[in-house]
Amino acid sequence: PDTKSELAMAEEPAAKKAKDDDESHDALQLSSFDNFRVDRTLKENVQQKRIFVQGKFPGRPGAAVIVLEKRPFSRETIANVLSDGTKLKLFMQNDIYRQYEARIDPELNATQATVIYPAGEELLAKLGS
């Protein structure tokens, strides 16, 4: 299955639910994921660098789904990535290849977070299968 369409299916029921349940939707304003409790991983796609996680916010009823997706590099930022601000740690080499763990400035290494709350049983069943 295509993960993009999974995300669209995941967001659609949440958007419909939000119209019916404005109280819990409007009250959830986040500045961090402090105290978010992860219950389980629903889906992950290594190639697309995306993961769907089910969990709970403290003091709030019901489940939430967090979709984390690494942002792609851009032509505008690549010069800043390939600079002295990126720290390298060698972890493999042979006669011509070297592989490094690259520690990139957090401002250049963004992750998109989509929060689906409340996440209904139908949505959780779709993502958890």
BAFI-3210 file (N, C-alpha, C; in Angstrom, 3 decimals, decimal comma, padded with zeros to 6 digits):
// residues 129
n [1|2|3|4|5|6|7|8|9|10|11|12|13|14|15|16|17|18|19|20|21|22|23|24|25|26|27|28|29|30|31|32|33|34|35|36|37|38|39|40|41|42|43|44|45|46|47|48|49|50|51|52|53|54|55|56|57|58|59|60|61|62|63|64|65|66|67|68|69|70|71|72|73|74|75|76|77|78|79|80|81|82|83|84|85|86|87|88|89|90|91|92|93|94|95|96|97|98|99|100|101|102|103|104|105|106|107|108|109|110|111|112|113|114|115|116|117|118|119|120|121|122|123|124|125|126|127|128|129]
n.u [000,821|000,375|001,995|001,467|-001,262|-002,222|-001,771|-003,502|-005,958|-005,847|-005,951|-008,394|-010,747|-010,193|-010,380|-013,101|-014,180|-013,271|-014,885|-017,258|-016,601|-015,581|-014,651|-012,534|-010,733|-010,070|-008,912|-006,425|-003,362|-000,081|003,334|005,429|006,309|006,257|005,855|004,210|002,878|004,003|002,291|002,262|003,844|002,339|002,661|005,484|007,728|010,616|011,909|010,513|010,935|009,120|006,921|004,197|002,713|000,987|-000,448|-000,817|-001,878|-001,039|-003,562|-005,634|-008,439|-008,698|-007,073|-004,168|-002,672|000,510|002,265|005,373|007,703|010,618|011,989|012,739|015,973|016,961|017,759|018,344|019,323|021,442|024,144|024,636|024,395|026,540|028,960|031,183|029,582|028,361|028,990|031,066|031,245|033,105|031,983|032,309|034,531|036,109|038,235|037,438|035,031|033,561|031,629|029,728|028,347|026,402|026,090|023,828|023,020|020,270|018,319|018,450|017,660|014,931|011,858|008,682|005,701|002,642|-000,328|-002,940|-005,769|-008,744|-008,009|-009,919|-011,363|-011,755|-009,855|-007,483|-007,636|-007,367|-004,735|-003,287|-003,351]
n.v [-001,199|002,302|004,768|007,519|007,617|006,258|008,116|010,141|008,781|008,404|011,001|011,962|010,788|011,905|014,645|014,863|014,047|016,101|018,250|017,468|017,329|019,723|020,660|019,010|019,105|021,851|022,477|021,276|022,347|022,359|022,668|021,097|017,582|016,799|014,526|012,913|009,731|006,894|004,243|002,259|001,341|001,953|001,897|001,894|003,361|002,950|003,802|006,121|007,523|007,748|007,444|006,071|006,554|005,403|006,813|008,533|011,659|013,237|013,463|013,632|012,214|009,242|008,064|009,139|009,774|010,122|011,281|011,090|012,538|012,723|015,632|016,518|017,230|020,444|022,498|025,053|024,830|023,033|023,852|024,845|022,511|021,009|021,934|023,366|023,218|020,764|017,799|014,979|011,436|008,692|005,502|003,331|002,091|001,401|000,546|002,623|003,763|005,646|005,788|007,923|009,006|011,750|014,654|017,022|020,501|021,216|023,017|022,616|020,062|019,193|017,724|016,765|016,851|015,383|015,598|013,630|013,859|013,610|010,140|007,871|004,536|003,284|004,522|003,753|001,009|000,847|001,819|000,128|-002,379]
n.w [000,000|-000,634|001,161|001,175|000,435|002,627|004,645|003,808|004,063|006,790|007,818|006,890|008,307|010,816|010,334|009,693|012,137|013,771|013,073|014,221|016,879|018,242|020,736|021,911|019,811|019,375|021,817|021,929|021,740|020,834|021,900|022,222|022,482|025,089|027,693|026,130|025,646|024,140|022,715|020,703|017,584|014,559|011,731|009,534|007,207|005,765|003,410|002,702|004,951|007,126|009,905|011,729|014,778|017,630|020,523|023,701|025,056|028,083|030,554|028,758|027,165|025,163|022,120|020,255|017,077|015,825|013,121|011,855|009,711|007,875|006,481|003,087|001,568|000,301|-002,526|-001,715|000,877|000,873|000,654|003,199|004,664|003,713|005,080|007,590|009,779|009,904|011,492|011,202|011,597|011,096|010,069|008,367|005,945|002,804|000,050|-001,745|-000,830|001,811|004,679|006,682|009,777|009,815|011,579|011,511|011,557|013,601|012,604|009,897|009,592|009,630|010,825|009,884|011,717|012,053|013,764|014,802|016,425|018,232|017,714|016,155|016,542|014,031|012,371|013,728|013,352|010,557|010,187|011,820|010,725]
ca.u [000,000|001,075|001,946|000,805|-002,704|-002,518|-001,841|-004,744|-007,044|-005,745|-006,348|-009,778|-011,690|-009,893|-010,928|-014,552|-014,452|-012,996|-016,055|-018,292|-016,112|-014,706|-014,081|-011,225|-009,865|-009,586|-008,174|-005,098|-002,337|001,186|004,610|006,391|005,676|006,570|004,967|003,417|003,176|003,913|001,729|002,747|004,095|001,295|003,268|006,696|008,221|012,012|012,245|009,914|011,327|007,854|006,443|002,903|002,795|-000,210|-000,125|-001,768|-001,439|-001,415|-004,754|-006,609|-009,009|-008,598|-005,775|-003,676|-001,711|001,523|002,957|006,648|008,272|011,819|011,847|013,807|016,951|016,608|018,895|018,617|020,013|022,500|025,450|024,772|024,594|027,906|029,808|031,831|028,543|027,995|030,044|031,100|031,857|033,300|031,584|032,667|035,304|036,854|039,239|036,952|033,861|033,555|030,298|029,793|027,157|026,495|025,295|023,465|022,367|018,839|017,507|018,511|017,294|013,560|010,938|007,281|004,877|001,201|-001,024|-004,340|-006,379|-008,692|-007,917|-010,980|-011,069|-011,683|-008,552|-006,461|-007,720|-006,792|-003,288|-002,674|-003,449]
ca.v [000,000|003,587|005,467|008,816|007,412|005,898|009,368|010,805|008,045|008,622|012,358|012,225|010,595|012,846|015,945|014,766|013,984|017,409|019,104|017,034|017,339|020,887|020,898|018,380|019,522|023,210|022,572|020,675|023,205|021,779|023,330|019,998|016,295|016,503|013,582|012,064|008,322|006,051|002,924|001,302|001,800|001,433|001,645|002,660|003,234|003,389|004,520|007,458|008,122|008,104|006,499|006,349|006,093|005,598|007,103|009,342|012,891|013,174|014,200|013,702|010,902|008,751|007,864|010,076|009,240|011,078|010,874|011,806|012,373|013,532|016,557|016,337|018,296|021,380|023,187|026,276|024,567|022,034|024,470|024,916|021,148|020,620|022,995|022,985|023,022|019,351|016,994|013,641|010,349|007,557|004,195|002,269|002,503|000,401|001,212|003,860|004,318|005,944|006,173|008,707|009,533|013,203|015,416|018,250|021,543|020,908|023,893|022,081|018,656|019,254|016,596|017,196|016,079|015,524|015,083|013,273|013,686|012,227|009,106|006,889|003,103|002,957|004,973|002,904|-000,300|000,996|001,985|-000,968|-003,694]
ca.w [000,000|-000,727|002,451|000,974|000,504|004,009|005,399|003,412|004,710|008,225|008,152|006,514|009,409|011,889|009,945|009,849|013,565|014,355|012,861|015,138|018,251|018,275|022,059|022,094|018,704|019,601|023,073|021,815|021,153|021,284|021,650|022,258|022,776|026,475|028,379|025,230|025,898|022,950|022,988|019,704|016,220|013,684|010,417|009,244|005,846|005,818|002,179|002,744|006,233|007,769|010,903|012,348|016,161|018,446|021,910|024,470|025,701|029,497|030,950|027,661|026,852|023,799|021,475|019,247|016,118|015,413|011,904|011,746|008,376|007,642|005,357|002,083|001,402|-000,761|-003,159|-000,959|002,143|000,766|000,924|004,655|005,156|003,341|005,643|008,847|010,792|009,916|012,095|010,629|012,352|010,191|010,595|007,451|004,779|002,058|-000,784|-002,370|-000,150|003,231|005,150|007,903|010,419|009,686|012,548|010,807|012,339|013,726|011,749|008,532|009,669|010,142|010,735|009,908|012,642|011,881|014,942|014,572|017,735|018,688|016,684|016,393|016,377|012,608|011,913|014,325|012,697|009,212|010,265|012,557|010,057]
c.u [000,864|000,897|001,288|-000,709|-003,120|-002,657|-003,133|-005,940|-007,042|-006,266|-007,823|-010,758|-011,448|-010,469|-012,448|-014,922|-014,270|-014,185|-017,156|-017,906|-015,117|-014,040|-012,684|-010,253|-009,251|-008,693|-006,747|-004,170|-001,006|002,363|005,743|005,596|005,997|005,472|004,049|003,841|002,951|003,383|002,246|003,018|003,059|001,848|004,570|007,140|009,620|012,372|011,701|010,211|010,102|007,465|005,119|002,948|001,479|000,231|-001,192|-001,091|-001,881|-002,642|-005,805|-007,148|-008,732|-007,179|-005,458|-002,758|-000,784|002,205|004,211|007,265|009,473|011,595|012,989|014,797|016,482|017,874|019,306|019,451|021,227|023,892|025,684|024,978|026,034|028,882|030,441|030,828|028,076|029,188|029,930|031,789|031,907|032,793|031,860|033,523|035,903|037,798|038,739|035,781|034,152|032,132|030,442|028,404|027,346|025,542|025,067|022,802|020,862|017,938|017,439|018,012|015,879|012,797|009,526|006,516|003,413|000,528|-002,480|-004,934|-007,767|-008,663|-008,935|-010,542|-010,930|-010,330|-007,440|-006,460|-007,096|-005,275|-002,597|-002,700|-002,271]
c.v [001,261|004,354|006,826|008,651|006,978|007,150|010,101|010,116|008,299|009,994|012,613|011,975|011,564|014,216|015,945|014,783|015,358|018,342|018,764|017,239|018,484|021,099|020,314|018,818|020,893|023,309|022,038|021,590|022,742|022,698|022,310|018,699|015,844|015,632|012,788|010,623|007,520|004,680|001,881|001,996|001,146|001,035|002,408|002,353|003,830|004,208|005,940|008,179|008,643|007,007|006,996|005,730|006,388|005,871|007,943|010,602|012,835|014,042|014,328|012,314|010,514|008,722|009,001|009,310|010,382|010,495|011,740|011,487|013,304|014,386|016,336|017,494|019,212|022,009|024,418|026,012|023,649|022,618|024,578|023,538|020,712|021,716|022,504|022,822|021,579|018,549|015,557|012,654|009,132|006,275|003,057|002,858|001,279|001,156|002,491|004,523|004,576|006,355|006,815|008,892|011,039|013,859|016,809|019,217|021,244|021,787|023,379|020,642|018,513|017,950|017,163|016,281|016,406|014,860|014,844|012,949|014,296|011,261|008,019|005,465|002,704|003,340|004,071|001,515|-000,240|001,034|000,814|-002,311|-003,967]
c.w [000,000|000,579|002,325|001,079|001,906|004,862|005,069|004,065|006,209|008,607|007,886|007,658|010,550|011,580|010,100|011,323|014,205|014,190|013,864|016,601|018,437|019,634|022,184|021,009|018,977|020,833|022,961|021,028|021,711|020,999|021,716|022,466|024,201|027,085|027,456|025,477|024,625|023,363|021,998|018,379|015,330|012,318|010,345|007,828|005,814|004,583|002,195|004,053|006,992|008,765|011,487|013,750|016,867|019,876|022,564|024,987|027,158|029,787|029,868|027,367|025,397|023,258|020,509|018,307|015,739|014,190|011,811|010,400|008,225|006,400|004,365|002,102|000,278|-001,329|-002,367|000,289|002,017|001,035|002,428|005,280|004,904|003,767|006,937|009,994|010,900|010,425|011,592|011,557|011,427|010,829|009,632|006,345|004,117|001,143|-001,448|-001,638|001,312|003,600|006,517|008,484|010,386|010,677|011,980|011,784|012,400|012,851|010,309|008,463|010,234|009,929|010,808|010,848|012,387|013,072|014,570|015,941|017,752|017,505|017,018|016,111|014,904|012,027|012,447|013,688|011,304|009,267|010,927|011,875|009,163]
res [p|d|t|k|s|e|l|a|m|a|e|e|p|a|a|k|k|a|k|d|d|d|e|s|h|d|a|l|q|l|s|s|f|d|n|f|r|v|d|r|t|l|k|e|n|v|q|q|k|r|i|f|v|q|g|k|f|p|g|r|p|g|a|a|v|i|v|l|e|k|r|p|f|s|r|e|t|i|a|n|v|l|s|d|g|t|k|l|k|l|f|m|q|n|d|i|y|r|q|y|e|a|r|i|d|p|e|l|n|a|t|q|a|t|v|i|y|p|a|g|e|e|l|l|a|k|l|g|s]
***
